Amino acid sequence: GAVVSQHPSWVICKSGTSVKIECRSLDFQATTMFWYRQFPKQSLMLMATSNEGSKATYEQGVEKDKFLINHASLTLSTLTVTSAHPEDSSFYICSALYSGNNEQFFGPGTRLTVL
Amino acid sequence: KNQVEQSPQSLIILEGKNCTLQCNYTVSPFSNLRWYKQDTGRGPVSLTIMTFSENTKSNGRYTATLDADTKQSSLHITASQLSDSASYICVVSAKGAAGKSTFGDGTTLTVKP
């Protein structure tokens, strides 16, 4: 199957700082990528849909100014958590949509801990 | 409202035994249904993907079934191994939804020796 990578795999930061997470589709181009967050023992919650070359579409309740998404190329989307707070600590997962069969391929996730 | 419900919420079985996980959905119009395996602290990994015309698909010891009429799917795991311990997530996509999918809450499977 297609491979999606995320970087970093884990990050610890101080409250008030910003953190950038990268999502790359390694062997296919993805005009659409998705960002999820997952709390322990819960399912993935869609945060936003990232479209190459245009603004991201955010789900209800997700602050677009806090979670900045940039999809600058067909293989890279970034999520920046601005002014992070301890409640932002979570597991962030991206996925890339393979247009050939409309299948989503997920990245390995990024564990964010805000102290 | 599109919904995906999975059962059971959790399951414990002995190594070597078989088990079946259930997924009921109300997503419409239906495009495809996927089963993912998610190990703790990892991203989901695709097991099977089925479209409307497919009613069974296998991937090694994993066999998924789909009944589009009753809007039910099952994932059958045969000869379970300790490494099968994970969360299994059913994901259903609607046509024309630009890839947005509806996720089930997952079934947590624990395989004990």
Contacts between the chains, C-beta under 8 A, distances in Angstrom:
chain1	res1	chain2	res2	distance
A	1	B	46	6.1
A	4	B	43	7.8
A	6	B	43	7.6
A	32	B	98	6.4
A	32	B	99	5.4
A	34	B	99	7.4
A	34	B	100	7.7
A	41	B	108	7.9
A	42	B	105	7.5
A	43	B	89	6.7
A	43	B	103	5.2
A	43	B	104	6.9
A	43	B	105	4.6
A	43	B	106	5.5
A	44	B	44	7.4
A	44	B	89	7.5
A	44	B	103	5.5
A	46	B	100	7.2
A	46	B	103	7.9
A	49	B	98	7.1
A	49	B	99	7.8
A	49	B	100	6.6
A	91	B	41	7.3
A	93	B	43	5.1
A	93	B	44	7.6
A	95	B	43	7.9
A	97	B	99	4.1
A	101	B	32	7.8
A	101	B	49	7.0
A	102	B	31	6.4
A	102	B	32	6.4
A	102	B	93	6.4
A	102	B	99	5.9
A	103	B	32	7.6
A	103	B	34	7.0
A	103	B	46	6.8
A	103	B	49	5.5
A	104	B	34	7.7
A	104	B	91	7.6
A	104	B	99	6.6
A	104	B	101	6.7
A	105	B	46	7.0
A	106	B	36	7.5
A	106	B	43	4.0
A	106	B	44	4.7
A	106	B	45	7.2
A	106	B	46	7.9
A	107	B	43	5.1
A	108	B	42	5.8
A	108	B	43	4.6
A	109	B	41	7.1
A	109	B	42	6.2
A	109	B	43	4.6
A	111	B	41	6.9
